[in-house]
Every structure is written in C-alpha cells, then in structure tokens.
Amino acid sequence: MPTLFVRLKDMKIDIVSVFPEYFEVLNLSLFGKAQAKGLVEVHAHNLRDWTHDVHHSVDDTPVGGGAGMVMKPEVWAECLDDLLGLAPVEVAPMLSESGDSFNCNDAYDGKTQESPDSDTTAEAQGSTVLIFPNPSAPLFTQRDATELSHAGRLVFGCGRYEGYDARIPAYYRNLGVDVREYSIGDYVLNGGEVAVSVMLEAITRLLPGFMGNPDSIVEESYTGGNALLEHRQYTKPATWRGMAVPDILLSGDHGKVDRFRRDEALSRTDEIRPDLIERLDCRAFDKADRKTLMALGWEVSGDHPRRLD
C-alpha cells in the first residue's frame, strides 16, 4: 500500500481509501517541503487490505432497497480497529430516557461534533479524531480546521458509492472515540478523497512551521473570531492592460492602506456573505468600521449588526 511520510507538530495522519494512490499529491508543494523537513507523518491505507474474499469486496446492496451500493461495516471495523488499537466488542442495546432502544440517530443528531464521553476539545486533548466526509453532515469551517490543527492524530475515512454504513461512526462514538462527520459544501462528490484533501490542507497549513511565511494566514478570509472575506490582492505592474490598481495602495501610507483593505473586506463580505456580517461582535468595531457598516445599511448599536429594512 502507498505510504506517505510528512510530519507537522508531531501530528500523525492516517487516511483510509479504496484509492490510496490519490494521496500521492501530498508529496507536492508545501506538503512536499514539509516531508523533506520531517514535520508530519501521513499514511494512506487501502481499505481492501482488510477484506477476506477473493474479490476484495468493500460494499453491498442497501438494506431496504435502492440504487447503488453501501460500504460494509465489517471491513471498515477491521481496518479502524487496527489503526485505533481497539478490540472488537458487541455494543449492548442502550435505553433512552423514554425507555426506547438505542439507535444510530441517538449516536449522532447532526447538532454536535463532540465525543459523547468528552467535554473537552481536540485542542485541549491533543487526542485522536476520526473523521468521515459526508455531504449530509455539518459544514466544515475554518473554526473546525483550527480546532483540529491541535489534535495529536487524525484518522480520515473516505467513503465511496452511496456512502458508508451509518453504524460505523455510531459504533466508534459509543466506544468514546471522538468522531466527526463533515461536509465541504452543498454538492455531492464521487468519493471522500477530494473532501479529505480539502480538509487536510485547511488543517495542516495552520500548524507552526508549515507555511513559509506565517503572517500570510493572519488576514485570510474566515480567520479569527470576527471573520470577514479577505480584501482583493494586487501585484506589479501597477497598470496592466489599461487596468490600474487602486491609487491608495501606491501611496505608501500604511494606515490608509490598512483602512482601505478593512473597508473593502467589510463591503465584499456584505455583498457576498452577509451572514458573516450578522455574526460579528459590534464591540470589536472601531469608529471607522461603524461608519462603513452604517453606510452599507447595517445597524451596529446592538451586540451584532442588523440589516436595516
């Protein structure tokens, strides 16, 4: 099976896929440089190595009928048990407060991404987190990337076909494993490999030593508690094919440049992602922020901005 070695902040990363060759891309660009520096350790595993039939089958028809195939829990369990160092157990039926039997929906209600036995985050624990991409799961955000960048180990499971049996994440949650399911957007892919690549890049670039210039991530879109879309960027020449960069960026006045960029970040976020404006904390605004937002049609006297009718 292909094995990739990269090392970041003592973080270990395991990826399970029926196409582990896909992750050879991690040898390129900044991941490749991190590999050369020995900053992270990444292993890509072939799920079929845990099958026992001649066809190396990892899927079966859906219970209840329907199109497509579903990835089998027994193959995933053998693989994940090995990677997590767990022994197979039978999960005893549990009773809810109403006396009903436990079911998979009780294990994950779509509202929480924390282990049922844990009241601390991956950041506090430096623990192992098991992650499954799933288009039906909560959206993966910069906040999730930041938290997961503090985990000691990440194990990713790449689904294929119609997805994986819902009992797989439920089973490991019941054992106290920190299991997360994330969507990277409102669309469906052929498999989890692309989604895992996206999450990996978002997470690992936050680790100390990964980026060549750590300042480059400070003012990016979605960064920080009061997240905004980033202002537009320009480079030389100052005029290209008749199109000039804004004059203020050539002024040499760093205060005015910073204000221009801040105002543009506010206006772009207002135009493209007004929902982010609504989440901002008005107490963090300076007078210029308030003036800009009011001109854009926002009320800023409360805890959070409110769009004026």
Secondary structure, 3 states (H helix, E strand, C coil): CCCCCCCECCEEEEEEECCHHHHHHHHCHHHHHHHHHCCCEEEEEEHHHHCCCCCCCCEECCCCCCCCCEECHHHHHHHHHHHHCCCCCCCCCCECCCCCECCHHHHCCCCCCCCCCCCCCHHHHCCEEEEEECCCCCECCHHHHHHHCCCCEEEEECCECCCECCHHHHHHHHCCCEEEEEECCCCCCCECHHHHHHHHHHHHCCCCCCCCCHHHHCCCCCCCCCCCCCCCCCCCCCEECCEECCHHHHCCCHHHHHHHHHHHHHHHHHHHCHHHHHCCCHHHCCHHHHHHHHHCCEECCCCCCEECC
